Amino acid sequence: MKAVQILGDKGNAHIALSDLPRPVPQGQEVLIRVHAAGVTADEITWPEVYKTPSRIPGHDISGVIAELGPDYHGPLAIGDEVFAMLHADRGQGQAEYATALDEEVALKPKTISHREAAALPIPILTAFEALSRYAKLEPGSRILVTGASGAVGTMLVQLAKRMFNAEVVALASPERHEYLRQLGAAEVVDYNTPDWESRLTVDAVFDTVGGLTLSRSWKTIKGKGSLVTVADPPPAWAFGGGEPKELEANSGVSYKYFVLSPDSGAMAKVAGMIDNGEVVCLSAVVFPVTEAAAAWSAATQRGRKGKIVIEFVS
Ligand SMILES: NC(=O)c1ccc[n+]([C@@H]2O[C@H](COP(=O)([O-])OP(=O)(O)OC[C@H]3O[C@@H](n4cnc5c(N)ncnc54)[C@H](OP(=O)(O)O)[C@@H]3O)[C@@H](O)[C@H]2O)c1
């Protein structure tokens, strides 16, 4: 099968297109004929891909169930159209075939294409987990989403509105303001505005940018609000590096960095919202598999108008 590979060492890696053996589903795995796979550019910095013998990257896929493992007794059947988020340490989705576990796979939204569905799993799961597990939102809470026009940000804006009727303030470049209003943002703020943080007051921050943007966003939180960040690289406090220095001025704020987990139930819920027209899927910028290296390069560019997707079946 055709497969994308990350070859070389971390720091000196390059993208290649190779012919590799098709995987065989073991135990409770299913085999998916991959039609399209999303690209997460930061994956080239993750240690996991360098530990897989295949060196195939990719965690977001959409395709069709081709085979069931010998011990698979779940609800999926051969021919089902599915989308999946493969565990960080399993991955290997950017290939014509990939294996997946039940908890990683949900039926694809019926109203969208495989290329659109391949852009969705990580953004859906990250936004859903941030909102349902880590933030302390009440119906009508006012929240700030940073990087609001990005893949995760776009899902956060929409799911916060649909799940909590939140009043969403979206921090983004001005070119994306109208789009974000259409998605449900109550207020849009240009991230180039000097002192934007002094003009805002919110109950919770959802940060997808990190660095200085994360640091500035602390100032917008009132009282005992909450802050959730997923941005790479994570802040020093994320892995036991002490407390955030911003806590000195905002001592009541609860704060969290997390790494998403597969959750087929959450994917199925949001797939339903997409099919009902309550949630709009992300725009996908599609590259054929023969241009995989260009796809990876495009995924690192700022100001993209969509998530980069590699197509295996056109
Ligand atoms: N921890 C986890 O489980 C997890 C899960 C998913 C993603 N992530 C991480 O979350 C981050 C966002 O992911 P994504 O897929 O949504 O990325 P994305 O689609 O590239 O979106 C990034 C957004 O951040 C904005 N941005 C970037 N640099 C900025 C800056 N200096 N100031 C203001 N805005 C800035 C971009 O704005 P422009 O359009 O103007 O460039 C864009 O809207 C990444 O770091 C990713 O690795 C973590």
The ligand as an SDF file (V2000), in Angstrom:
LIG
                    3D

 48 52  0  0  0  0  0  0  0  0999 V2000
   -3.2420   19.0790   23.6240 N   0  0  0  0  0  0  0  0  0  0  0  0
   -4.0080   18.5160   22.6870 C   0  0  0  0  0  0  0  0  0  0  0  0
   -4.6430   17.4760   22.8900 O   0  0  0  0  0  0  0  0  0  0  0  0
   -4.1160   19.1900   21.3470 C   0  0  0  0  0  0  0  0  0  0  0  0
   -5.1040   18.7750   20.4380 C   0  0  0  0  0  0  0  0  0  0  0  0
   -5.2200   19.4820   19.2300 C   0  0  0  0  0  0  0  0  0  0  0  0
   -4.3840   20.5380   18.9450 C   0  0  0  0  0  0  0  0  0  0  0  0
   -3.4210   20.8790   19.8500 N   0  0  0  0  0  0  0  0  0  0  0  0
   -2.5660   22.0470   19.6190 C   0  0  0  0  0  0  0  0  0  0  0  0
   -3.4420   23.1700   19.6360 O   0  0  0  0  0  0  0  0  0  0  0  0
   -2.9330   24.1850   18.7660 C   0  0  0  0  0  0  0  0  0  0  0  0
   -4.0120   24.5950   17.7650 C   0  0  0  0  0  0  0  0  0  0  0  0
   -4.2750   23.5100   16.8970 O   0  0  0  0  0  0  0  0  0  0  0  0
   -5.1190   23.7350   15.5660 P   0  0  0  0  0  0  0  0  0  0  0  0
   -5.1510   22.4330   14.8710 O   0  0  0  0  0  0  0  0  0  0  0  0
   -6.3780   24.4330   15.8700 O   0  0  0  0  0  0  0  0  0  0  0  0
   -4.1360   24.7350   14.7720 O   0  0  0  0  0  0  0  0  0  0  0  0
   -4.4820   25.7270   13.5710 P   0  0  0  0  0  0  0  0  0  0  0  0
   -5.6360   25.2050   12.7790 O   0  0  0  0  0  0  0  0  0  0  0  0
   -3.1990   25.9680   12.9030 O   0  0  0  0  0  0  0  0  0  0  0  0
   -4.9720   27.0600   14.2830 O   0  0  0  0  0  0  0  0  0  0  0  0
   -4.1030   27.8780   15.0120 C   0  0  0  0  0  0  0  0  0  0  0  0
   -4.7980   29.2030   15.2490 C   0  0  0  0  0  0  0  0  0  0  0  0
   -3.9790   29.9920   16.1100 O   0  0  0  0  0  0  0  0  0  0  0  0
   -3.7790   31.2700   15.5280 C   0  0  0  0  0  0  0  0  0  0  0  0
   -2.4510   31.7620   15.8720 N   0  0  0  0  0  0  0  0  0  0  0  0
   -1.2730   31.1500   15.6510 C   0  0  0  0  0  0  0  0  0  0  0  0
   -0.2650   31.8920   16.1320 N   0  0  0  0  0  0  0  0  0  0  0  0
   -0.8330   32.9950   16.6600 C   0  0  0  0  0  0  0  0  0  0  0  0
   -0.3190   34.1480   17.3150 C   0  0  0  0  0  0  0  0  0  0  0  0
    1.0010   34.2970   17.5150 N   0  0  0  0  0  0  0  0  0  0  0  0
   -1.1980   35.0980   17.7330 N   0  0  0  0  0  0  0  0  0  0  0  0
   -2.5250   34.9470   17.5350 C   0  0  0  0  0  0  0  0  0  0  0  0
   -3.0830   33.8760   16.9120 N   0  0  0  0  0  0  0  0  0  0  0  0
   -2.2310   32.9190   16.4940 C   0  0  0  0  0  0  0  0  0  0  0  0
   -3.9220   31.0580   14.0270 C   0  0  0  0  0  0  0  0  0  0  0  0
   -4.2810   32.3080   13.4370 O   0  0  0  0  0  0  0  0  0  0  0  0
   -3.9290   32.6780   11.9040 P   0  0  0  0  0  0  0  0  0  0  0  0
   -5.0840   32.0980   11.1200 O   0  0  0  0  0  0  0  0  0  0  0  0
   -3.8890   34.1520   11.9140 O   0  0  0  0  0  0  0  0  0  0  0  0
   -2.6100   32.0220   11.5790 O   0  0  0  0  0  0  0  0  0  0  0  0
   -5.0230   30.0050   13.9780 C   0  0  0  0  0  0  0  0  0  0  0  0
   -6.2960   30.5930   14.0550 O   0  0  0  0  0  0  0  0  0  0  0  0
   -1.6710   23.6090   18.1420 C   0  0  0  0  0  0  0  0  0  0  0  0
   -0.5640   24.0260   18.9010 O   0  0  0  0  0  0  0  0  0  0  0  0
   -1.8710   22.1020   18.2800 C   0  0  0  0  0  0  0  0  0  0  0  0
   -0.6540   21.4120   18.2900 O   0  0  0  0  0  0  0  0  0  0  0  0
   -3.2720   20.2310   21.0300 C   0  0  0  0  0  0  0  0  0  0  0  0
  1  2  1  0
  2  3  2  0
  2  4  1  0
  4  5  1  0
  4 48  2  0
  5  6  2  0
  6  7  1  0
  7  8  2  0
  8  9  1  0
  8 48  1  0
  9 10  1  0
  9 46  1  0
 10 11  1  0
 11 12  1  0
 11 44  1  0
 12 13  1  0
 13 14  1  0
 14 15  2  0
 14 16  1  0
 14 17  1  0
 17 18  1  0
 18 19  2  0
 18 20  1  0
 18 21  1  0
 21 22  1  0
 22 23  1  0
 23 24  1  0
 23 42  1  0
 24 25  1  0
 25 26  1  0
 25 36  1  0
 26 27  1  0
 26 35  1  0
 27 28  2  0
 28 29  1  0
 29 30  1  0
 29 35  2  0
 30 31  1  0
 30 32  2  0
 32 33  1  0
 33 34  2  0
 34 35  1  0
 36 37  1  0
 36 42  1  0
 37 38  1  0
 38 39  2  0
 38 40  1  0
 38 41  1  0
 42 43  1  0
 44 45  1  0
 44 46  1  0
 46 47  1  0
M  CHG  2   8   1  16  -1
M  END
$$$$
